[in-house]
Amino acid sequence: MPAGGDDGTRGANIPSLRWIEHDLQNRKQQQAARRRADFEREARISQLDFLMQSPAATPLWERVCMHQMYGEIRARSDGQLLLMELALLEAAR
């Protein structure tokens, strides 16, 4: 008598997990790409702040940097926005 079942198919009742593994790998890659983009965005925001606080910064340069900084802040991911809101709430206590 075969080990898999009466019809002679061995292991036919075991589902294939390849699509789950493939989906998991895709999610990991997407998360890594999102984390990298978030990190790079935060670095740009930090550098823009540094440039704005420079003693050599003119009012025009400050406005240009501020415009770029607001653009970077608006481009943050949902997770980053949530963390920023939580940090503001905690600071307001």
C-alpha positions in Angstrom: 0.0 0.0 0.0 1.4 3.4 -1.0 2.4 5.9 1.8 0.6 8.9 0.3 -3.0 7.7 -0.2 -5.1 5.1 -1.9 -4.5 6.5 -5.4 -0.8 6.0 -5.3 0.2 9.7 -5.1 2.8 10.2 -2.5 2.5 13.5 -0.6 -0.4 14.8 -2.7 -2.1 16.3 0.3 0.9 18.5 1.2 0.4 22.1 0.0 3.2 23.8 -1.8 4.8 26.5 0.2 6.9 28.0 -2.6 4.4 30.9 -3.2 4.4 31.7 0.5 8.2 31.8 0.5 8.2 34.0 -2.6 5.7 36.4 -1.1 7.7 36.6 2.1 10.9 37.4 0.1 9.1 40.1 -1.8 7.8 41.7 1.4 11.2 41.6 3.0 12.7 43.3 -0.1 9.9 46.0 -0.1 10.5 46.6 3.6 14.3 46.9 3.2 13.8 49.3 0.3 11.3 51.4 2.4 13.7 51.5 5.3 16.5 52.6 3.1 14.4 55.3 1.5 13.3 56.5 5.0 16.8 56.6 6.2 18.0 58.5 3.2 15.1 61.0 3.6 15.9 61.5 7.3 19.5 62.2 6.4 18.4 64.8 3.8 16.2 66.5 6.3 19.0 66.6 8.8 21.4 68.1 6.3 18.9 70.7 5.2 18.5 71.7 8.9 22.2 71.9 9.2 22.5 74.1 6.1 19.7 76.4 7.3 21.4 77.0 10.7 24.7 77.8 9.0 25.9 81.3 9.9 26.5 81.9 6.1 22.8 81.1 5.2 21.0 84.0 3.6 17.2 84.4 4.0 16.7 83.2 0.4 18.9 80.1 1.1 16.9 79.4 4.3 13.6 79.6 2.3 14.9 77.3 -0.4 16.1 74.8 2.2 12.8 75.1 4.1 10.8 74.4 0.9 13.0 71.3 0.3 12.6 70.2 3.9 8.8 70.4 3.8 8.8 68.4 0.6 10.9 65.7 2.3 8.7 65.7 5.4 5.5 65.3 3.3 7.1 62.4 1.5 7.6 60.4 4.7 6.1 57.0 4.9 3.0 56.3 7.0 5.1 54.6 9.7 7.4 57.6 10.0 4.5 60.0 10.2 3.0 58.0 13.0 6.3 57.9 14.9 6.6 61.7 14.4 3.1 62.3 15.7 3.7 60.0 18.7 7.0 61.8 19.5 5.2 65.2 19.3 2.5 64.0 21.6 5.1 62.7 24.1 7.0 65.9 24.0 3.8 67.9 24.6 3.1 66.0 27.9 
